[in-house]
Amino acid sequence: MSAIIAWVLAHTLTVVLAGAVPGAGIGLLAFRYGADAISWLSIHRQDAVMLLLAAIAAGIYAWGAIARHDRDALIAWGNQVCASAGSELAPTKGKRGEACATSVAQLARDRLATAQQSAQVLAQAQTDHNARETADSAQRSTGIAAIAGAATNMEKVNAQVGQDDRVDGAWFAALNRAGGLRAPAR
Amino acid sequence: MALGSLLSIALAGCAHRPAEPLPPPPIAIAVKDVPPAELLACPVPPAGFSEDAAATIPPVDRSAAMALALAYAGVSLQLVRLINWNSPGSCR
């Protein structure tokens, strides 16, 4: 809010001063000399012209001061921006701002490229992960089904062992299958 | 006029608020972290029991043998899945 008030005040002041100062001069002249203002002016023409020239000179000086202030502020800002970009606004060699503009543009390009490449890497990682998950899920199902089948078979064969605890080739074959062992060397 | 202009320059900074800076984009780099070859070797099952033999084994030992065989099968499957997860299509 205070920023808005300051902005309005600053701009209004400019207009008011620009209008009020010459206006007051003309008003004073008209009030003091009335209809004779013109003849007064023709008598004091040289003074009036000098006054006008002085006013114009003061205006030009003020304008120049503003321009110099703007330029200095811009150069300071430029130095700051270029230093941030790891460059110089006015290097000893080359045109002012050229190297700085190049490095700022390079930074912007790098940033974009980094973001794009990062997105690609992340997307590829997600795709790879999904492929792994699918493949593993399939292998898990078939593997677990095979083990479960072998375990059921093992239980069935084991249940057929008699009271004498004698186990034969069928029991060992079921055991080999349950463990996924290689066929024995003969 | 000059005073007003100077004031407007001096106070111009108050009129505009700087925009919020963009957050830096995330930087992602693909890192291939390859484990030692020894860890990626597919398990080779040992030779099983001879299937033309016969023996007398008490129930407790039969249960232990069966549990051992099934545990080996389960661990083998897990290891094969882990290796395939790391380097797809390596085992079986």
Interface residues (C-beta under 8 A of the other chain):
Chain A: S2 A3 I4 A6 W7 L9 A10 H11 L13 T14 V15 V16 L17 A18 V21 A58 G59 A62 A65 I66 H69 D70 R111 T114 A115 Q117 S118 A119 V121 L122 Q124 A125 A131 R132 A135 D136 Q139 R140 G143 I144 I147 A150 A151 M154 N158 V161 D164 D165 R166 V167 D168 G169 W171 F172 A173 L175 N176 A178 G179 G180 L181 R182 A183 P184 A185 R186
Chain B: M1 A2 L3 G4 S5 L6 L7 S8 I9 A10 L11 A12 C14 A15 R17 P25 P26 I27 A28 I29 A30 P45 P46 A47 G48 F49 S50 E51 D52 A53 A54 A55 T56 I57 P58 P59 R62 A65 M66 L68 A69 L70 Y72 A73 G74 S76 L77 V80 R81 N84 W85 P88 G89 R92
